[in-house]
Amino acid sequence: MCGIVGYIGPKAALPFLVEGLKKLEYRGYDSAGVATLEAGELHVSKCVGKIADLETLLLTKPVPGSIGIGHTRWATHGQPSHLNSHPHEDCKSELVVVHNGIIENFLELRQELQERGHVFRSATDTEVFAHLIEENLQGDLLKAVQQALKAVKGTYALAVISKKEPGKIIAARSGSPLIIGHGEDELFIASDIPAILKYTSRVTYLDNGDVAELTPEGSRVFNLAGDPVIKEISLISWDPESAEKGGYSHFMLKEIHEQPNAIRKTIEGRVRAESHEIHFDELNLSDADIRGINRVVFTACGTSWHAGLIGEYLFEQYARLPAEVEYAAEFRYRHPIIDDKTLVVAITQSGETADTLGAVWEAKAQGARAIAICNVVGSTIAREADGVVYTNAGPEIGVASTKAFTTQLTIVYLLAIMFGQKRAILTELETAKLVNDLIEIPQKLEETLLGEPIVEEIAEKIYGATNSLYLGRGKGFPIALEGALKLKEVSYIHAEGYPAAEMKHGPIALIDKNMPVVVLAFAGRRYDKIIGNVEEVKARGGQVIAVASKGDNLIAERADEVIYIPQTTESLSPLLAVVPLQLLAYYIAVKRGCHIDQPRNLAKSVTVE
Ligand code: M6R
């Protein structure tokens, strides 16, 4: 949560700071601020609200200078207010700090600092940094930051500028992401790649414990003890356009439409055309390793957890391996019974989710092999895991996850088929059929997206609802959960996802004519049972919106609305069925006038527990 940026170079810092913060707004958007240095003076502008509000303020209160830092906030300590907005200052207003993370011992530090005469202006944990650095500052900002960091417990990505040393930015990282972008004669810092993509594709990923000094001459990285650390420069392959809306009204809609190509890229290079053999060379898993694994545990949060739930079903079905999915926050503290024969698969778009990271640490501590399915290259979880498979979805900016989910699912399918193949559970013929069907999914998704106007019409009919139910059986159940989560997130309508058979054990009491019930009714062995559930809803006056396979005329006679998806193997249907539900949530939110890409109270990466 929270995004930070910084600039040092020959140009005015402000345009990049504002633009970079806009690209990071998905990380938090309740208040924002910038600070620059010019002619030895600090200039600070901050306010409650979004970056657009900050821009308005900057029209009357611009901040000059070619060195600056900025922040967009998702409140943890202290409500969104002017005083709690970053940057935070020391007592003498000689230095300012922006911070992403949580300082766990801030109360204790704050009290000690107050006892020593420091005056606090905000309720944030971050402000302790400003005062700690102030106390340690004796002519060397880098050393003062290093000293200050030794006193704190918790997580941080931070940037500091001081009028005492006006030619530099000090940046540091522990637990929250931070990168340095290397441009022509200029340096950038940012919490995430999209902020700098337009300016450079050359980045250095800071690691925990790194403290960087950025000056017009270049960047140097040290550890907390002051020893130099050699860092590599990596090249980012994302195209700058991928972080723009590209003519769509929202990132969410753009990202929904990007799914066919995103899935193509996810599959590309991982399937051998002739043999249908699936390979993930990046995992360094030999055939013997695969055969030695006796259990698979998926761990994740939110939408990524839903991908893990499908993973559980797929590994049981294709690989006949005991598999389960665990909420990362529960798994990490629950004394899980795992060992070196357990494969733990962390699924995460951002690679920065605190609970998922904790689950990876726990898995490794117990001797399990922990791999990650991740979208963001170089992210913390990608680097902490024993192996990583990238989803190749490109940057996902909308807070509601869409293309990250379907590309995660694609990897989960490929892994499950690979395990089934290597464990000799799937025959060559079965493998070839599944792989071929998976390869056809992107084109079928394009077909699915042609149904968008129908989904929009349905949204028009139900956008006034206050509650809704999503039902599915088998692999339709995770999609029911995901459809409900999408609706909650972007439209603020209360929605519940349920295994359809469970409806009669409670939720059926809620059904009346005002309750839209979305039913995943795609073709497969549970189809008749789902039809039974549709009848039960209709008998109680509920409105049924069914997602069904093309050619299913029976459902049209029973449901109020039907959204058709192309026919495919039953187990692959989730990849198609989720897309109309993403669109439904999107159009309902549009009609309700919601902030679709930045829903209230949410942030894209949840880097706090
Ligand atoms: O980056 P991650 O995949 O680890 O994020 C996990 C969840 O926070 C995320 O999926 C969240 O539920 C999304 N907002 C869902 O749309």
Residues whose N, C-alpha, C, O or C-beta is under 5 A from the ligand:
A	BS01	M6R	C301 G302 T303 S304 I347 T348 Q349 S350 G351 T353 V399 A400 S401 K604 V606
